[in-house]
Amino acid sequence: LVLLSTEEECLHREKILLVKTNKYYAVQEHVQQNHV
């Protein structure tokens, strides 16, 4: 049970990290388009 909850926690963190990374890249793309 502890192992499973830890695994789920890691997946949850990875998902948050992916969302943050996607948002960051989306902003970067938007900024680059505005400069062009």
PDBQT receptor file of N, H, CA, C and O in Angstrom, charges set to zero:
ATOM      1  N   LEU A   1       0.829  -1.203   0.000  1.00  0.00    +0.000 N 
ATOM      2  CA  LEU A   1       0.000   0.000   0.000  1.00  0.00    +0.000 C 
ATOM      3  C   LEU A   1       0.869   1.261   0.000  1.00  0.00    +0.000 C 
ATOM      4  O   LEU A   1       0.597   2.215  -0.729  1.00  0.00    +0.000 OA
ATOM      5  N   VAL A   2       1.911   1.250   0.824  1.00  0.00    +0.000 N 
ATOM      6  H   VAL A   2       2.132   0.476   1.417  1.00  0.00    +0.000 HD
ATOM      7  CA  VAL A   2       2.800   2.413   0.899  1.00  0.00    +0.000 C 
ATOM      8  C   VAL A   2       3.506   2.604  -0.446  1.00  0.00    +0.000 C 
ATOM      9  O   VAL A   2       3.650   3.726  -0.931  1.00  0.00    +0.000 OA
ATOM     10  N   LEU A   3       3.942   1.492  -1.037  1.00  0.00    +0.000 N 
ATOM     11  H   LEU A   3       3.825   0.580  -0.643  1.00  0.00    +0.000 HD
ATOM     12  CA  LEU A   3       4.636   1.557  -2.313  1.00  0.00    +0.000 C 
ATOM     13  C   LEU A   3       3.705   2.126  -3.385  1.00  0.00    +0.000 C 
ATOM     14  O   LEU A   3       4.111   2.959  -4.196  1.00  0.00    +0.000 OA
ATOM     15  N   LEU A   4       2.465   1.669  -3.377  1.00  0.00    +0.000 N 
ATOM     16  H   LEU A   4       2.136   0.993  -2.718  1.00  0.00    +0.000 HD
ATOM     17  CA  LEU A   4       1.489   2.122  -4.365  1.00  0.00    +0.000 C 
ATOM     18  C   LEU A   4       1.236   3.614  -4.217  1.00  0.00    +0.000 C 
ATOM     19  O   LEU A   4       1.226   4.341  -5.210  1.00  0.00    +0.000 OA
ATOM     20  N   SER A   5       1.030   4.081  -2.982  1.00  0.00    +0.000 N 
ATOM     21  H   SER A   5       1.039   3.490  -2.176  1.00  0.00    +0.000 HD
ATOM     22  CA  SER A   5       0.742   5.499  -2.755  1.00  0.00    +0.000 C 
ATOM     23  C   SER A   5       1.943   6.356  -3.155  1.00  0.00    +0.000 C 
ATOM     24  O   SER A   5       1.776   7.460  -3.672  1.00  0.00    +0.000 OA
ATOM     25  N   THR A   6       3.152   5.844  -2.916  1.00  0.00    +0.000 N 
ATOM     26  H   THR A   6       3.288   4.947  -2.496  1.00  0.00    +0.000 HD
ATOM     27  CA  THR A   6       4.360   6.585  -3.301  1.00  0.00    +0.000 C 
ATOM     28  C   THR A   6       4.446   6.666  -4.817  1.00  0.00    +0.000 C 
ATOM     29  O   THR A   6       4.823   7.698  -5.373  1.00  0.00    +0.000 OA
ATOM     30  N   GLU A   7       4.093   5.563  -5.487  1.00  0.00    +0.000 N 
ATOM     31  H   GLU A   7       3.787   4.724  -5.035  1.00  0.00    +0.000 HD
ATOM     32  CA  GLU A   7       4.127   5.525  -6.947  1.00  0.00    +0.000 C 
ATOM     33  C   GLU A   7       3.113   6.521  -7.518  1.00  0.00    +0.000 C 
ATOM     34  O   GLU A   7       3.399   7.246  -8.471  1.00  0.00    +0.000 OA
ATOM     35  N   GLU A   8       1.931   6.538  -6.915  1.00  0.00    +0.000 N 
ATOM     36  H   GLU A   8       1.698   5.949  -6.141  1.00  0.00    +0.000 HD
ATOM     37  CA  GLU A   8       0.888   7.457  -7.367  1.00  0.00    +0.000 C 
ATOM     38  C   GLU A   8       1.321   8.905  -7.146  1.00  0.00    +0.000 C 
ATOM     39  O   GLU A   8       1.055   9.779  -7.970  1.00  0.00    +0.000 OA
ATOM     40  N   GLU A   9       1.986   9.138  -6.028  1.00  0.00    +0.000 N 
ATOM     41  H   GLU A   9       2.202   8.428  -5.358  1.00  0.00    +0.000 HD
ATOM     42  CA  GLU A   9       2.462  10.489  -5.711  1.00  0.00    +0.000 C 
ATOM     43  C   GLU A   9       3.485  10.932  -6.753  1.00  0.00    +0.000 C 
ATOM     44  O   GLU A   9       3.466  12.080  -7.197  1.00  0.00    +0.000 OA
ATOM     45  N   CYS A  10       4.375  10.024  -7.143  1.00  0.00    +0.000 N 
ATOM     46  H   CYS A  10       4.390   9.092  -6.782  1.00  0.00    +0.000 HD
ATOM     47  CA  CYS A  10       5.383  10.337  -8.154  1.00  0.00    +0.000 C 
ATOM     48  C   CYS A  10       4.720  10.655  -9.487  1.00  0.00    +0.000 C 
ATOM     49  O   CYS A  10       5.100  11.607 -10.168  1.00  0.00    +0.000 OA
ATOM     50  N   LEU A  11       3.722   9.848  -9.855  1.00  0.00    +0.000 N 
ATOM     51  H   LEU A  11       3.413   9.074  -9.301  1.00  0.00    +0.000 HD
ATOM     52  CA  LEU A  11       2.996  10.088 -11.104  1.00  0.00    +0.000 C 
ATOM     53  C   LEU A  11       2.307  11.443 -11.065  1.00  0.00    +0.000 C 
ATOM     54  O   LEU A  11       2.302  12.178 -12.052  1.00  0.00    +0.000 OA
ATOM     55  N   HIS A  12       1.728  11.763  -9.921  1.00  0.00    +0.000 N 
ATOM     56  H   HIS A  12       1.732  11.166  -9.119  1.00  0.00    +0.000 HD
ATOM     57  CA  HIS A  12       1.028  13.034  -9.755  1.00  0.00    +0.000 C 
ATOM     58  C   HIS A  12       2.005  14.198  -9.919  1.00  0.00    +0.000 C 
ATOM     59  O   HIS A  12       1.692  15.190 -10.577  1.00  0.00    +0.000 OA
ATOM     60  N   ARG A  13       3.189  14.070  -9.316  1.00  0.00    +0.000 N 
ATOM     61  H   ARG A  13       3.443  13.264  -8.782  1.00  0.00    +0.000 HD
ATOM     62  CA  ARG A  13       4.209  15.128  -9.422  1.00  0.00    +0.000 C 
ATOM     63  C   ARG A  13       4.689  15.268 -10.861  1.00  0.00    +0.000 C 
ATOM     64  O   ARG A  13       4.888  16.377 -11.358  1.00  0.00    +0.000 OA
ATOM     65  N   GLU A  14       4.873  14.116 -11.531  1.00  0.00    +0.000 N 
ATOM     66  H   GLU A  14       4.711  13.215 -11.127  1.00  0.00    +0.000 HD
ATOM     67  CA  GLU A  14       5.314  14.142 -12.928  1.00  0.00    +0.000 C 
ATOM     68  C   GLU A  14       4.288  14.850 -13.788  1.00  0.00    +0.000 C 
ATOM     69  O   GLU A  14       4.634  15.616 -14.688  1.00  0.00    +0.000 OA
ATOM     70  N   LYS A  15       3.009  14.585 -13.499  1.00  0.00    +0.000 N 
ATOM     71  H   LYS A  15       2.729  13.963 -12.768  1.00  0.00    +0.000 HD
ATOM     72  CA  LYS A  15       1.930  15.205 -14.267  1.00  0.00    +0.000 C 
ATOM     73  C   LYS A  15       1.937  16.720 -14.061  1.00  0.00    +0.000 C 
ATOM     74  O   LYS A  15       1.772  17.480 -15.015  1.00  0.00    +0.000 OA
ATOM     75  N   ILE A  16       2.128  17.152 -12.823  1.00  0.00    +0.000 N 
ATOM     76  H   ILE A  16       2.263  16.534 -12.048  1.00  0.00    +0.000 HD
ATOM     77  CA  ILE A  16       2.188  18.585 -12.506  1.00  0.00    +0.000 C 
ATOM     78  C   ILE A  16       3.379  19.215 -13.226  1.00  0.00    +0.000 C 
ATOM     79  O   ILE A  16       3.271  20.303 -13.793  1.00  0.00    +0.000 OA
ATOM     80  N   LEU A  17       4.516  18.518 -13.196  1.00  0.00    +0.000 N 
ATOM     81  H   LEU A  17       4.604  17.634 -12.736  1.00  0.00    +0.000 HD
ATOM     82  CA  LEU A  17       5.728  19.020 -13.847  1.00  0.00    +0.000 C 
ATOM     83  C   LEU A  17       5.491  19.154 -15.347  1.00  0.00    +0.000 C 
ATOM     84  O   LEU A  17       5.900  20.142 -15.956  1.00  0.00    +0.000 OA
ATOM     85  N   LEU A  18       4.829  18.160 -15.945  1.00  0.00    +0.000 N 
ATOM     86  H   LEU A  18       4.496  17.357 -15.450  1.00  0.00    +0.000 HD
ATOM     87  CA  LEU A  18       4.532  18.207 -17.380  1.00  0.00    +0.000 C 
ATOM     88  C   LEU A  18       3.632  19.387 -17.707  1.00  0.00    +0.000 C 
ATOM     89  O   LEU A  18       3.854  20.096 -18.688  1.00  0.00    +0.000 OA
ATOM     90  N   VAL A  19       2.621  19.592 -16.886  1.00  0.00    +0.000 N 
ATOM     91  H   VAL A  19       2.440  19.016 -16.088  1.00  0.00    +0.000 HD
ATOM     92  CA  VAL A  19       1.687  20.702 -17.117  1.00  0.00    +0.000 C 
ATOM     93  C   VAL A  19       2.428  22.027 -17.028  1.00  0.00    +0.000 C 
ATOM     94  O   VAL A  19       2.238  22.911 -17.863  1.00  0.00    +0.000 OA
ATOM     95  N   LYS A  20       3.275  22.160 -16.007  1.00  0.00    +0.000 N 
ATOM     96  H   LYS A  20       3.429  21.442 -15.328  1.00  0.00    +0.000 HD
ATOM     97  CA  LYS A  20       4.048  23.398 -15.839  1.00  0.00    +0.000 C 
ATOM     98  C   LYS A  20       4.979  23.607 -17.026  1.00  0.00    +0.000 C 
ATOM     99  O   LYS A  20       5.113  24.724 -17.528  1.00  0.00    +0.000 OA
ATOM    100  N   THR A  21       5.628  22.524 -17.477  1.00  0.00    +0.000 N 
ATOM    101  H   THR A  21       5.519  21.617 -17.070  1.00  0.00    +0.000 HD
ATOM    102  CA  THR A  21       6.545  22.613 -18.607  1.00  0.00    +0.000 C 
ATOM    103  C   THR A  21       5.794  22.996 -19.870  1.00  0.00    +0.000 C 
ATOM    104  O   THR A  21       6.260  23.835 -20.640  1.00  0.00    +0.000 OA
ATOM    105  N   ASN A  22       4.626  22.384 -20.088  1.00  0.00    +0.000 N 
ATOM    106  H   ASN A  22       4.247  21.702 -19.462  1.00  0.00    +0.000 HD
ATOM    107  CA  ASN A  22       3.823  22.702 -21.264  1.00  0.00    +0.000 C 
ATOM    108  C   ASN A  22       3.387  24.157 -21.245  1.00  0.00    +0.000 C 
ATOM    109  O   ASN A  22       3.418  24.832 -22.274  1.00  0.00    +0.000 OA
ATOM    110  N   LYS A  23       2.985  24.638 -20.087  1.00  0.00    +0.000 N 
ATOM    111  H   LYS A  23       2.959  24.089 -19.251  1.00  0.00    +0.000 HD
ATOM    112  CA  LYS A  23       2.570  26.042 -19.961  1.00  0.00    +0.000 C 
ATOM    113  C   LYS A  23       3.752  26.955 -20.253  1.00  0.00    +0.000 C 
ATOM    114  O   LYS A  23       3.605  27.965 -20.940  1.00  0.00    +0.000 OA
ATOM    115  N   TYR A  24       4.926  26.602 -19.732  1.00  0.00    +0.000 N 
ATOM    116  H   TYR A  24       5.046  25.781 -19.174  1.00  0.00    +0.000 HD
ATOM    117  CA  TYR A  24       6.128  27.409 -19.948  1.00  0.00    +0.000 C 
ATOM    118  C   TYR A  24       6.454  27.496 -21.431  1.00  0.00    +0.000 C 
ATOM    119  O   TYR A  24       6.733  28.579 -21.946  1.00  0.00    +0.000 OA
ATOM    120  N   TYR A  25       6.419  26.348 -22.126  1.00  0.00    +0.000 N 
ATOM    121  H   TYR A  25       6.192  25.468 -21.708  1.00  0.00    +0.000 HD
ATOM    122  CA  TYR A  25       6.749  26.347 -23.548  1.00  0.00    +0.000 C 
ATOM    123  C   TYR A  25       5.686  27.076 -24.359  1.00  0.00    +0.000 C 
ATOM    124  O   TYR A  25       6.005  27.735 -25.348  1.00  0.00    +0.000 OA
ATOM    125  N   ALA A  26       4.440  26.964 -23.955  1.00  0.00    +0.000 N 
ATOM    126  H   ALA A  26       4.181  26.429 -23.151  1.00  0.00    +0.000 HD
ATOM    127  CA  ALA A  26       3.366  27.681 -24.637  1.00  0.00    +0.000 C 
ATOM    128  C   ALA A  26       3.587  29.182 -24.519  1.00  0.00    +0.000 C 
ATOM    129  O   ALA A  26       3.387  29.918 -25.485  1.00  0.00    +0.000 OA
ATOM    130  N   VAL A  27       3.999  29.638 -23.341  1.00  0.00    +0.000 N 
ATOM    131  H   VAL A  27       4.161  29.040 -22.556  1.00  0.00    +0.000 HD
ATOM    132  CA  VAL A  27       4.272  31.062 -23.125  1.00  0.00    +0.000 C 
ATOM    133  C   VAL A  27       5.473  31.485 -23.963  1.00  0.00    +0.000 C 
ATOM    134  O   VAL A  27       5.450  32.545 -24.587  1.00  0.00    +0.000 OA
ATOM    135  N   GLN A  28       6.513  30.670 -23.982  1.00  0.00    +0.000 N 
ATOM    136  H   GLN A  28       6.531  29.809 -23.475  1.00  0.00    +0.000 HD
ATOM    137  CA  GLN A  28       7.712  30.988 -24.754  1.00  0.00    +0.000 C 
ATOM    138  C   GLN A  28       7.370  31.127 -26.240  1.00  0.00    +0.000 C 
ATOM    139  O   GLN A  28       7.838  32.053 -26.902  1.00  0.00    +0.000 OA
ATOM    140  N   GLU A  29       6.556  30.207 -26.761  1.00  0.00    +0.000 N 
ATOM    141  H   GLU A  29       6.176  29.455 -26.222  1.00  0.00    +0.000 HD
ATOM    142  CA  GLU A  29       6.142  30.258 -28.163  1.00  0.00    +0.000 C 
ATOM    143  C   GLU A  29       5.357  31.530 -28.424  1.00  0.00    +0.000 C 
ATOM    144  O   GLU A  29       5.566  32.201 -29.435  1.00  0.00    +0.000 OA
ATOM    145  N   HIS A  30       4.465  31.856 -27.523  1.00  0.00    +0.000 N 
ATOM    146  H   HIS A  30       4.296  31.311 -26.702  1.00  0.00    +0.000 HD
ATOM    147  CA  HIS A  30       3.620  33.041 -27.658  1.00  0.00    +0.000 C 
ATOM    148  C   HIS A  30       4.494  34.301 -27.687  1.00  0.00    +0.000 C 
ATOM    149  O   HIS A  30       4.266  35.203 -28.493  1.00  0.00    +0.000 OA
ATOM    150  N   VAL A  31       5.492  34.352 -26.803  1.00  0.00    +0.000 N 
ATOM    151  H   VAL A  31       5.677  33.619 -26.148  1.00  0.00    +0.000 HD
ATOM    152  CA  VAL A  31       6.390  35.507 -26.729  1.00  0.00    +0.000 C 
ATOM    153  C   VAL A  31       7.189  35.628 -28.026  1.00  0.00    +0.000 C 
ATOM    154  O   VAL A  31       7.343  36.723 -28.565  1.00  0.00    +0.000 OA
ATOM    155  N   GLN A  32       7.695  34.501 -28.522  1.00  0.00    +0.000 N 
ATOM    156  H   GLN A  32       7.570  33.611 -28.084  1.00  0.00    +0.000 HD
ATOM    157  CA  GLN A  32       8.487  34.516 -29.751  1.00  0.00    +0.000 C 
ATOM    158  C   GLN A  32       7.636  34.987 -30.932  1.00  0.00    +0.000 C 
ATOM    159  O   GLN A  32       8.114  35.753 -31.769  1.00  0.00    +0.000 OA
ATOM    160  N   GLN A  33       6.393  34.541 -31.007  1.00  0.00    +0.000 N 
ATOM    161  H   GLN A  33       6.004  33.919 -30.327  1.00  0.00    +0.000 HD
ATOM    162  CA  GLN A  33       5.507  34.944 -32.096  1.00  0.00    +0.000 C 
ATOM    163  C   GLN A  33       5.243  36.445 -32.035  1.00  0.00    +0.000 C 
ATOM    164  O   GLN A  33       5.170  37.106 -33.071  1.00  0.00    +0.000 OA
ATOM    165  N   ASN A  34       5.102  36.981 -30.837  1.00  0.00    +0.000 N 
ATOM    166  H   ASN A  34       5.161  36.444 -29.995  1.00  0.00    +0.000 HD
ATOM    167  CA  ASN A  34       4.834  38.409 -30.684  1.00  0.00    +0.000 C 
ATOM    168  C   ASN A  34       6.039  39.245 -31.102  1.00  0.00    +0.000 C 
ATOM    169  O   ASN A  34       5.870  40.356 -31.604  1.00  0.00    +0.000 OA
ATOM    170  N   HIS A  35       7.246  38.734 -30.904  1.00  0.00    +0.000 N 
ATOM    171  H   HIS A  35       7.383  37.831 -30.496  1.00  0.00    +0.000 HD
ATOM    172  CA  HIS A  35       8.454  39.476 -31.256  1.00  0.00    +0.000 C 
ATOM    173  C   HIS A  35       8.687  39.480 -32.762  1.00  0.00    +0.000 C 
ATOM    174  O   HIS A  35       9.305  40.406 -33.287  1.00  0.00    +0.000 OA
ATOM    175  N   VAL A  36       8.200  38.455 -33.465  1.00  0.00    +0.000 N 
ATOM    176  H   VAL A  36       7.698  37.703 -33.039  1.00  0.00    +0.000 HD
ATOM    177  CA  VAL A  36       8.427  38.334 -34.913  1.00  0.00    +0.000 C 
ATOM    178  C   VAL A  36       7.513  39.262 -35.695  1.00  0.00    +0.000 C 
ATOM    179  O   VAL A  36       7.567  39.291 -36.924  1.00  0.00    +0.000 OA
TER     180      VAL A  36
